[in-house]
Amino acid sequence: MHQETDIDTFLKLAGEIPVIDVRTPAEFKQGRIPVAHNIPLFSDAERKSVGIAYKTKGRQHAILKGMDYARPKMKSYVEKALKTSPNQNLLIHCWRGGMRSASMAWLFEISGLHCHVLKGGYKSFRNKVLACLNETYPFLVIGGLTGSGKTGILRSLAGKSEQILDLEGLAHHKGSAFGHIGEKAQSTNEQFENDIFWTLNQLESGRIIWVEDESRGIGKNTIPGGIFERMRQAPLIFLDVPLKIRIQRLVKDYTGCPDELLLSSIEKISKKLGGQITREAIRSIHIKNYAKTAELLLRYYDKTYLFSLGKRDPDKVFRIRIEDLFSYEASAEQILQFVKQNIHTWNLFN
């Protein structure tokens, strides 16, 4: 007989036991527990058909129809489950902890597997996510104009065992009109929220969480309101990096991609750039003068970022002139030393 497990216990066990999501592929794609494997009881079309049967002919008829769909696939369900869990323990959930998860747990149990079913299903997980995203976190924000190396420094901090929340990494987008270049397709916003929760849930309490300064939108994903508000209230370390170095970084990061991607990205922001700058930027790409293109685009991005920076509490903005412009690791160490000297005045944990 399978066990029903509350969400907190379920998440603790998920570090050791495989999670099986028995919802349809479409539900799984919309949003999932990040470590879950999808073994759907029904296909998208089958679930729709069962739902129609329930509404038109009643519960019993819908159950029988579901059995017709599931019977030919029972062996494959078990084979997939056994492959997923060599130790024969599974965590299972559906949408609300109802018949789909109970039915699959029954099948897996009679096949020799031991199952924990999530009470309340994926819905209880989402409730946990949404509550977590409105909690208070001890963020320290890395800011700076485009090309300052914020992402590289953030990831170097992770290499020094600092705790980070890499929003651009989770969103698969670098945040600008060019941010999709070189990245895989973005997930739904629901999944973006789930991934943020999953990251935060792994971190130790009572320690700094480093995050890069971002606009509310990262590509098509949106930073949750509670998280964004905490970021805006947190101390910000502003990286002071010369324009020449920023241009060099942008040229290095983007000139390996097809010119067509650069041109289409410029077109996206052409109204904001203005006609003259847009024409000059496009011409510079055509003649392979990528440094000139970067310089022209930075006029727009710098102005936009400084406007946003001006909305912050000036007493919480700390400017650092980066001493080693070519080493993210050295810059990360410089920032850590600065924070060590000043953190006692910031009240991060109150």
The 8 nearest C-alpha neighbors of each residue, nearest first, counted from 0:
[[1, 2, 108, 105, 114, 113, 104, 109],
 [0, 2, 114, 115, 104, 113, 3, 116],
 [3, 1, 115, 116, 4, 114, 0, 117],
 [2, 4, 116, 118, 115, 117, 1, 5],
 [5, 3, 117, 118, 116, 9, 115, 2],
 [6, 4, 118, 8, 7, 9, 117, 3],
 [5, 7, 9, 8, 10, 124, 117, 123],
 [8, 6, 10, 9, 5, 11, 4, 127],
 [9, 7, 11, 10, 6, 5, 12, 4],
 [8, 10, 6, 12, 7, 11, 4, 5],
 [9, 11, 13, 7, 12, 8, 6, 14],
 [12, 10, 8, 13, 9, 14, 7, 15],
 [11, 13, 9, 14, 10, 15, 16, 8],
 [14, 12, 10, 16, 15, 11, 9, 17],
 [13, 15, 12, 11, 16, 10, 17, 34],
 [14, 16, 13, 12, 17, 11, 88, 18],
 [15, 17, 13, 12, 89, 14, 88, 18],
 [18, 16, 89, 90, 84, 13, 19, 15],
 [19, 17, 90, 35, 91, 36, 89, 13],
 [20, 18, 91, 36, 35, 37, 90, 21],
 [19, 21, 37, 92, 22, 36, 93, 91],
 [20, 22, 39, 38, 93, 40, 37, 19],
 [23, 21, 39, 93, 20, 26, 27, 40],
 [22, 24, 39, 26, 25, 43, 42, 41],
 [23, 25, 27, 26, 28, 43, 22, 39],
 [26, 24, 28, 27, 23, 29, 43, 22],
 [27, 25, 29, 23, 28, 24, 22, 30],
 [26, 28, 24, 25, 31, 29, 30, 23],
 [29, 27, 25, 26, 30, 24, 31, 187],
 [30, 28, 26, 27, 187, 25, 190, 189],
 [31, 29, 190, 27, 28, 189, 26, 187],
 [32, 30, 27, 33, 190, 35, 28, 29],
 [31, 33, 35, 34, 193, 30, 124, 121],
 [34, 32, 35, 31, 194, 193, 197, 190],
 [35, 33, 32, 18, 36, 17, 13, 31],
 [36, 34, 18, 32, 19, 33, 20, 37],
 [37, 35, 19, 20, 18, 38, 34, 17],
 [36, 38, 20, 39, 19, 21, 35, 27],
 [39, 37, 21, 20, 19, 36, 40, 76],
 [40, 38, 21, 23, 22, 41, 37, 42],
 [39, 41, 21, 38, 22, 69, 99, 42],
 [42, 40, 39, 45, 46, 23, 43, 69],
 [41, 43, 45, 44, 23, 46, 39, 24],
 [42, 44, 46, 23, 45, 47, 25, 41],
 [45, 43, 47, 42, 46, 48, 41, 49],
 [46, 44, 48, 42, 47, 41, 43, 49],
 [47, 45, 49, 43, 48, 44, 41, 50],
 [46, 48, 50, 44, 45, 49, 51, 43],
 [47, 49, 45, 51, 50, 46, 44, 52],
 [50, 48, 52, 46, 61, 51, 47, 65],
 [49, 51, 47, 53, 48, 52, 46, 54],
 [50, 52, 48, 54, 53, 49, 55, 47],
 [53, 51, 49, 61, 55, 56, 50, 54],
 [54, 52, 57, 61, 58, 50, 51, 56],
 [53, 55, 51, 52, 57, 56, 50, 58],
 [54, 56, 52, 53, 51, 57, 50, 61],
 [57, 55, 52, 53, 54, 60, 58, 61],
 [56, 58, 53, 60, 59, 54, 55, 61],
 [57, 59, 53, 61, 60, 62, 56, 52],
 [60, 58, 62, 61, 57, 63, 53, 56],
 [59, 61, 63, 62, 58, 57, 56, 64],
 [62, 60, 53, 64, 52, 58, 49, 59],
 [63, 61, 65, 59, 64, 60, 58, 66],
 [62, 64, 66, 60, 65, 61, 59, 67],
 [63, 65, 61, 67, 66, 62, 60, 49],
 [64, 66, 62, 68, 63, 67, 61, 69],
 [67, 65, 63, 69, 68, 64, 70, 62],
 [66, 68, 64, 65, 69, 70, 63, 71],
 [69, 67, 65, 66, 70, 64, 71, 45],
 [68, 70, 66, 72, 67, 71, 65, 73],
 [69, 71, 72, 73, 67, 66, 68, 74],
 [72, 70, 69, 73, 68, 74, 67, 75],
 [73, 71, 75, 69, 70, 74, 76, 68],
 [74, 72, 76, 75, 70, 71, 69, 77],
 [73, 75, 77, 76, 72, 78, 71, 70],
 [74, 76, 78, 72, 77, 73, 79, 80],
 [77, 75, 73, 79, 74, 78, 80, 72],
 [76, 78, 80, 74, 79, 75, 81, 107],
 [79, 77, 75, 81, 80, 76, 82, 74],
 [80, 78, 82, 76, 77, 81, 75, 83],
 [81, 79, 77, 83, 82, 78, 84, 76],
 [82, 80, 84, 78, 83, 79, 77, 85],
 [81, 83, 79, 80, 84, 78, 85, 77],
 [82, 84, 80, 81, 79, 85, 17, 36],
 [85, 83, 87, 81, 86, 82, 80, 88],
 [84, 86, 87, 81, 82, 83, 88, 80],
 [85, 87, 84, 88, 16, 81, 112, 89],
 [88, 86, 112, 84, 85, 113, 89, 81],
 [89, 87, 113, 86, 112, 114, 84, 16],
 [90, 88, 114, 17, 16, 18, 113, 91],
 [89, 91, 18, 115, 114, 19, 116, 17],
 [92, 90, 19, 116, 18, 20, 115, 100],
 [91, 93, 120, 117, 20, 100, 116, 96],
 [92, 94, 100, 120, 22, 21, 96, 95],
 [95, 93, 121, 120, 122, 96, 22, 92],
 [96, 94, 120, 119, 97, 122, 93, 121],
 [97, 95, 120, 119, 118, 93, 100, 92],
 [98, 96, 95, 99, 100, 101, 93, 94],
 [97, 99, 101, 100, 102, 96, 93, 103],
 [98, 100, 102, 101, 97, 93, 103, 40],
 [99, 101, 93, 103, 92, 102, 98, 104],
 [102, 100, 98, 104, 99, 103, 105, 97],
 [103, 101, 105, 99, 104, 100, 98, 106],
 [102, 104, 106, 100, 105, 101, 107, 99],
 [103, 105, 101, 107, 106, 102, 108, 100],
 [106, 104, 108, 102, 103, 107, 101, 109],
 [105, 107, 103, 104, 109, 108, 102, 110],
 [106, 108, 110, 104, 112, 105, 109, 103],
 [109, 107, 112, 105, 110, 111, 106, 113],
 [110, 108, 111, 106, 107, 105, 112, 104],
 [111, 109, 107, 108, 112, 106, 77, 105],
 [110, 112, 108, 109, 107, 113, 87, 106],
 [113, 111, 108, 87, 107, 88, 110, 114],
 [114, 112, 88, 108, 87, 89, 1, 111],
 [113, 115, 89, 1, 90, 88, 104, 116],
 [114, 116, 2, 90, 3, 1, 4, 91],
 [117, 115, 91, 3, 92, 4, 90, 2],
 [118, 116, 4, 120, 92, 3, 5, 96],
 [117, 119, 5, 96, 120, 4, 3, 116],
 [118, 120, 95, 96, 123, 122, 117, 121],
 [121, 119, 95, 96, 94, 92, 117, 93],
 [120, 122, 94, 124, 123, 93, 95, 125],
 [121, 123, 125, 120, 124, 95, 94, 119],
 [124, 122, 126, 119, 121, 125, 120, 127],
 [125, 123, 121, 127, 122, 126, 128, 6],
 [126, 124, 128, 122, 127, 123, 129, 121],
 [125, 127, 123, 129, 124, 128, 130, 122],
 [126, 128, 124, 130, 125, 129, 131, 123],
 [129, 127, 125, 131, 126, 130, 196, 124],
 [128, 130, 132, 126, 131, 127, 125, 133],
 [129, 131, 127, 128, 132, 133, 126, 134],
 [132, 130, 128, 134, 133, 129, 127, 196],
 [131, 133, 129, 130, 134, 225, 226, 128],
 [134, 132, 225, 131, 130, 226, 135, 129],
 [133, 135, 131, 132, 136, 130, 225, 226],
 [134, 136, 133, 229, 137, 226, 225, 132],
 [135, 137, 138, 134, 229, 208, 348, 226],
 [138, 136, 347, 207, 208, 348, 139, 135],
 [139, 137, 208, 136, 209, 233, 207, 140],
 [138, 140, 209, 234, 233, 208, 235, 210],
 [139, 141, 235, 210, 211, 212, 209, 236],
 [140, 142, 211, 236, 212, 235, 210, 149],
 [143, 141, 237, 212, 236, 238, 235, 140],
 [142, 144, 238, 237, 147, 145, 239, 149],
 [143, 145, 147, 301, 146, 304, 142, 300],
 [144, 146, 147, 143, 300, 301, 245, 297],
 [145, 147, 245, 148, 249, 248, 144, 246],
 [148, 146, 145, 245, 240, 144, 149, 143],
 [149, 147, 151, 146, 150, 152, 327, 248],
 [148, 150, 152, 151, 147, 153, 141, 211],
 [151, 149, 153, 152, 148, 154, 211, 165],
 [150, 152, 148, 154, 153, 149, 327, 155],
 [151, 153, 155, 327, 149, 154, 150, 331],
 [154, 152, 150, 156, 155, 151, 149, 157],
 [153, 155, 157, 156, 151, 152, 150, 158],
 [156, 154, 152, 158, 157, 328, 153, 151],
 [157, 155, 159, 153, 158, 154, 161, 331],
 [156, 158, 161, 154, 160, 159, 155, 162],
 [159, 157, 155, 156, 160, 154, 161, 328],
 [158, 160, 156, 157, 161, 155, 331, 328],
 [161, 159, 157, 158, 162, 156, 155, 163],
 [160, 162, 157, 156, 159, 163, 158, 208],
 [163, 161, 208, 157, 209, 160, 207, 202],
 [164, 162, 209, 208, 210, 165, 157, 161],
 [163, 165, 210, 166, 209, 208, 198, 162],
 [166, 164, 168, 167, 163, 169, 210, 211],
 [165, 167, 169, 168, 164, 170, 210, 211],
 [168, 166, 170, 172, 169, 173, 165, 171],
 [167, 169, 171, 165, 166, 170, 172, 173],
 [168, 170, 166, 167, 171, 165, 191, 194],
 [169, 171, 167, 172, 168, 166, 185, 191],
 [172, 170, 168, 169, 182, 185, 167, 183],
 [171, 173, 178, 179, 170, 167, 174, 218],
 [174, 172, 178, 167, 175, 179, 171, 217],
 [173, 175, 217, 178, 172, 218, 167, 176],
 [176, 174, 178, 177, 173, 218, 217, 172],
 [175, 177, 178, 264, 267, 174, 268, 265],
 [178, 176, 175, 264, 179, 180, 261, 173],
 [179, 177, 173, 175, 172, 174, 180, 176],
 [178, 180, 172, 182, 177, 181, 173, 171],
 [181, 179, 182, 178, 177, 260, 256, 253],
 [180, 182, 179, 183, 256, 178, 253, 172],
 [183, 181, 179, 180, 171, 172, 184, 178],
 [182, 184, 171, 185, 181, 179, 172, 180],
 [185, 183, 186, 182, 171, 179, 172, 170],
 [184, 186, 171, 170, 183, 187, 172, 219],
 [185, 187, 190, 188, 191, 184, 170, 220],
 [188, 186, 190, 189, 29, 191, 185, 30],
 [187, 189, 191, 220, 190, 192, 186, 221],
 [190, 188, 192, 187, 191, 30, 193, 29],
 [189, 191, 30, 193, 187, 192, 188, 194],
 [190, 192, 188, 194, 189, 193, 195, 170],
 [193, 191, 195, 189, 190, 194, 196, 188],
 [194, 192, 190, 196, 191, 195, 197, 189],
 [193, 195, 197, 191, 196, 192, 190, 198],
 [196, 194, 192, 198, 197, 193, 199, 191],
 [197, 195, 193, 199, 194, 198, 128, 200],
 [196, 198, 194, 200, 195, 199, 193, 201],
 [199, 197, 195, 196, 201, 200, 194, 202],
 [200, 198, 196, 202, 201, 197, 195, 164],
 [199, 201, 197, 198, 202, 196, 203, 131],
 [202, 200, 199, 198, 197, 203, 196, 204],
 [203, 201, 199, 200, 204, 162, 198, 208],
 [204, 202, 206, 205, 201, 200, 162, 199],
 [203, 205, 206, 202, 207, 136, 137, 200],
 [204, 206, 203, 348, 207, 137, 136, 347],
 [205, 207, 204, 203, 208, 137, 162, 202],
 [208, 206, 137, 138, 209, 162, 139, 205],
 [207, 209, 138, 162, 163, 137, 139, 210],
 [210, 208, 163, 139, 138, 140, 162, 164],
 [211, 209, 140, 164, 163, 141, 139, 165],
 [212, 210, 141, 140, 213, 142, 149, 150],
 [211, 213, 142, 141, 140, 210, 214, 230],
 [214, 212, 211, 215, 174, 217, 216, 142],
 [213, 215, 216, 217, 212, 174, 222, 307],
 [214, 216, 222, 221, 213, 217, 227, 223],
 [215, 217, 221, 214, 220, 218, 222, 219],
 [218, 216, 174, 220, 219, 221, 172, 215],
 [217, 219, 220, 174, 216, 172, 178, 179],
 [218, 220, 217, 221, 216, 185, 188, 187],
 [221, 219, 188, 217, 218, 216, 170, 222],
 [220, 222, 216, 215, 217, 223, 188, 219],
 [221, 223, 215, 227, 216, 224, 220, 226],
 [224, 222, 226, 225, 227, 221, 132, 192],
 [223, 225, 227, 226, 228, 222, 133, 132],
 [224, 226, 133, 228, 227, 223, 132, 229],
 [227, 225, 229, 223, 228, 224, 132, 230],
 [226, 228, 230, 224, 229, 225, 222, 223],
 [227, 229, 231, 225, 230, 226, 224, 232],
 [230, 228, 232, 226, 231, 227, 233, 225],
 [231, 229, 227, 233, 228, 232, 226, 138],
 [230, 232, 228, 229, 233, 227, 311, 234],
 [231, 233, 229, 230, 228, 234, 311, 312],
 [232, 234, 230, 231, 138, 139, 229, 235],
 [235, 233, 315, 139, 316, 140, 236, 232],
 [234, 236, 140, 316, 141, 237, 317, 315],
 [235, 237, 317, 141, 142, 318, 140, 316],
 [238, 236, 142, 318, 143, 317, 319, 235],
 [239, 237, 143, 319, 240, 142, 318, 320],
 [238, 240, 320, 319, 321, 237, 318, 143],
 [239, 241, 147, 238, 321, 242, 320, 244],
 [242, 240, 243, 244, 245, 239, 147, 324],
 [241, 243, 245, 244, 246, 240, 294, 146],
 [244, 242, 246, 245, 241, 247, 240, 294],
 [245, 243, 247, 246, 242, 241, 248, 240],
 [244, 246, 146, 242, 248, 247, 243, 147],
 [245, 247, 249, 243, 244, 248, 293, 290],
 [248, 246, 244, 250, 245, 249, 251, 243],
 [249, 247, 251, 245, 246, 250, 146, 252],
 [248, 250, 252, 246, 251, 247, 146, 253],
 [249, 251, 247, 248, 253, 252, 254, 290],
 [250, 252, 248, 249, 253, 254, 247, 255],
 [253, 251, 249, 250, 248, 254, 255, 247],
 [252, 254, 250, 255, 251, 256, 249, 180],
 [255, 253, 256, 250, 251, 252, 289, 257],
 [254, 256, 253, 257, 252, 251, 250, 258],
 [255, 257, 254, 253, 258, 260, 180, 181],
 [258, 256, 259, 260, 255, 261, 254, 253],
 [257, 259, 261, 260, 262, 256, 284, 254],
 [260, 258, 262, 257, 261, 263, 256, 264],
 [261, 259, 263, 258, 262, 257, 264, 256],
 [260, 262, 258, 264, 259, 263, 265, 177],
 [261, 263, 259, 265, 264, 260, 258, 266],
 [262, 264, 266, 260, 265, 261, 259, 267],
 [265, 263, 261, 267, 266, 262, 176, 177],
 [266, 264, 262, 267, 263, 268, 269, 261],
 [265, 267, 269, 263, 264, 268, 262, 277],
 [268, 266, 264, 265, 269, 263, 176, 270],
 [267, 269, 271, 266, 265, 270, 272, 176],
 [268, 270, 266, 272, 271, 277, 267, 265],
 [271, 269, 273, 272, 268, 274, 267, 266],
 [270, 272, 268, 269, 273, 299, 274, 267],
 [273, 271, 269, 270, 276, 277, 268, 299],
 [274, 272, 270, 271, 275, 276, 269, 277],
 [273, 275, 277, 276, 278, 272, 269, 270],
 [274, 276, 278, 277, 273, 279, 272, 280],
 [275, 277, 279, 278, 274, 273, 280, 272],
 [278, 276, 274, 280, 275, 279, 269, 272],
 [279, 277, 281, 275, 276, 280, 282, 274],
 [278, 280, 276, 282, 281, 277, 283, 275],
 [281, 279, 292, 283, 277, 282, 278, 276],
 [280, 282, 278, 284, 283, 279, 277, 285],
 [281, 283, 279, 285, 284, 280, 278, 286],
 [284, 282, 288, 280, 286, 281, 285, 292],
 [285, 283, 287, 281, 286, 282, 288, 289],
 [284, 286, 282, 283, 287, 281, 288, 258],
 [285, 287, 283, 284, 288, 282, 289, 281],
 [288, 286, 284, 285, 289, 283, 282, 290],
 [289, 287, 283, 290, 286, 291, 284, 292],
 [290, 288, 292, 291, 287, 284, 250, 293],
 [289, 291, 293, 292, 288, 250, 246, 294],
 [290, 292, 294, 289, 293, 288, 295, 283],
 [293, 291, 280, 289, 295, 290, 294, 283],
 [294, 292, 290, 296, 291, 295, 246, 297],
 [293, 295, 291, 297, 292, 296, 290, 246],
 [294, 296, 292, 293, 297, 298, 291, 280],
 [297, 295, 293, 298, 299, 294, 292, 300],
 [298, 296, 300, 294, 299, 301, 295, 293],
 [297, 299, 296, 301, 295, 300, 302, 294],
 [300, 298, 297, 302, 296, 301, 303, 272],
 [299, 301, 297, 303, 302, 298, 304, 296],
 [302, 300, 304, 303, 297, 298, 299, 144],
 [301, 303, 305, 299, 300, 304, 306, 298],
 [304, 302, 300, 306, 301, 305, 299, 307],
 [303, 305, 307, 301, 306, 302, 300, 308],
 [306, 304, 308, 302, 307, 303, 301, 309],
 [305, 307, 309, 303, 304, 308, 302, 310],
 [308, 306, 304, 309, 305, 310, 303, 311],
 [309, 307, 305, 310, 306, 311, 304, 316],
 [308, 310, 306, 307, 311, 305, 313, 312],
 [311, 309, 308, 307, 312, 306, 313, 305],
 [312, 310, 309, 308, 313, 231, 307, 315],
 [311, 313, 314, 315, 310, 316, 232, 309],
 [314, 312, 316, 315, 311, 309, 317, 310],
 [315, 313, 312, 316, 317, 234, 311, 235],
 [314, 316, 234, 313, 312, 235, 317, 233],
 [317, 315, 235, 313, 314, 234, 236, 318],
 [318, 316, 236, 237, 235, 315, 319, 234],
 [317, 319, 237, 236, 238, 239, 316, 320],
 [320, 318, 238, 239, 321, 237, 317, 236],
 [319, 321, 239, 322, 238, 240, 318, 237],
 [322, 320, 323, 319, 239, 324, 240, 330],
 [321, 323, 324, 320, 330, 333, 329, 319],
 [324, 322, 325, 321, 326, 330, 329, 327],
 [323, 325, 326, 322, 321, 240, 244, 330],
 [324, 326, 323, 327, 329, 330, 244, 322],
 [327, 325, 329, 328, 323, 324, 330, 331],
 [328, 326, 152, 330, 329, 151, 331, 155],
 [327, 329, 331, 326, 155, 330, 332, 152],
 [330, 328, 332, 326, 331, 327, 333, 323],
 [331, 329, 333, 327, 332, 328, 334, 323],
 [330, 332, 328, 334, 329, 333, 152, 156],
 [331, 333, 335, 329, 330, 334, 336, 328],
 [332, 334, 330, 336, 331, 335, 329, 337],
 [335, 333, 337, 331, 332, 336, 338, 330],
 [336, 334, 332, 338, 337, 333, 339, 331],
 [335, 337, 339, 333, 334, 338, 332, 340],
 [338, 336, 334, 340, 335, 339, 333, 341],
 [339, 337, 341, 335, 340, 342, 336, 334],
 [340, 338, 336, 337, 341, 342, 335, 343],
 [339, 341, 338, 337, 342, 336, 343, 335],
 [342, 340, 338, 343, 339, 344, 337, 345],
 [341, 343, 345, 344, 338, 339, 340, 346],
 [342, 344, 341, 345, 346, 340, 339, 347],
 [343, 345, 342, 341, 346, 347, 340, 338],
 [344, 346, 342, 347, 343, 341, 234, 315],
 [347, 345, 349, 348, 344, 343, 342, 137],
 [348, 346, 137, 345, 349, 138, 342, 233],
 [347, 349, 346, 137, 205, 136, 206, 345],
 [348, 346, 347, 137, 345, 135, 136, 205]]
